[in-house]
Amino acid sequence: MKNNRIVELSFNLAVQILDVGKYLKSIKEYEIAGQLIRSGTSIGANVEEAQGAMSKKDFYSKMSIEYKEARETNYWIKLIEAAKIDQPNNFGDLRTKGIEIAKILNTILKTMRSAEKR
């Protein structure tokens, strides 16, 4: 199987999200940890599921869900920063990675929409 950038990025983000989530739980930020873990790991799960899509419509549907989950994850990351919740050392590039993934997914969706119009 050839390398797929969005598969790799979303998996790596999920691993980092789990680490951050464990840390947030250790400082008793359970609700935010849970929300971040749910949305942040869902991106990669849906990316993986989309790889086995049975149709273009199915693939597009999964990618749409992934894009929404990426946006939600970025919201939780932004909230953690804005609320000045104590952050672990590996938190720094989380927002950059989340934004990059959302941009890639948005580009995929736009490309698919424009291809349908042709």
N, C-alpha and C positions, 0 to 999 in steps of 0.2 A: 504494500500500500504506500503510495507516495505521500510525502509530507503535506499536511494541510494546515496552513497557518492558524485559521480560526479554531480548529480542533486543538492544536497545541496551546494556543493562548488561553482558551477557555478552560482547559484542564489545569494549566499552571495557575491561573487565577483562582480556581476552585481550591487547589491545595493551599495557596496563600490565605484564602478566605477562611479555611478551616483552622489554620494556625491563629489567625487574628481572632476568630470566634472563640477558640479555647482561651485565649488571653482575656477577651472581654468577659467571659464567664468567670474567670479567676478573680476579676475585680468586681464581680456581681452585677455586671451589665447584661443580664440574661435576655431581656426583651430585644435589645438591639442586636445582641449576638445571634439570637435565633432568626431574626429577620434577615440579617446580613448573610448568614449561612444558607438559609432557604433560597434567597434570590441569587446569591453568588455561585452556588453549586448547581443551581437549576440551569444556568446558561450552558455549561459544559454538557450536562445531561441531554438537553434539547439539541445541542449541536451534534452530539453523537447519534441521537435518534434520527436527526435529519439526514445523516449519512446513509441511512437505510430506508429513506422515504420511498414509497411505492409510486409516487407520481410527482410532477412538478408542483401541483397544488398542495400536496402533503408536505413537500420540502419547504415551500413558501410559508405555509402555516407554521411549521416548526421554527423557521427563521424569524417569523414575526414575533412569536412567543419569546425567543431568545433575545431579540432586540428589546422588548419590553422588560424582561428580567435584567438585562444589562443596565437599562435606564434606572430601574428600581435599585439595583446594587449601587450604582453611582450616587443615588440619593442618600442611601444609608452611610456611605463613605463620607459624603459631604456633611451629613448631619453629625457624624462622629467628630469630624474636624471642627465644625462650627460650635459644637457644644463643649469643645475642649476636653473631651473624654480622653483620659490617659491612653496613649497608643503604644503598642509594642514597637520594637526597632524595625521590624519588617513591614510596617504599615506604609511607609513613605511613598512607594511607587504604585500602591494599590489603585489610587485614583487615576493615574496615568494609564495603567493597564485597562481599567474599566472603561475609560473614555475611548481608548484605541479599539477595544472590542466592539463597543457600541457603534463607532464610526464604520468599522469593517462590515458589521451586520447591516447597517443602514445602506451602505454601498451595494451589498448583495441584493437587498430588497429593491432598491432603485433600479438596478440593472435588470432584475427579473421583470419588474413592472414595465420598463421601457421595451424589453424584448417582446412582451405580450402585445404591445401596441402596434408592433410592426406587422 
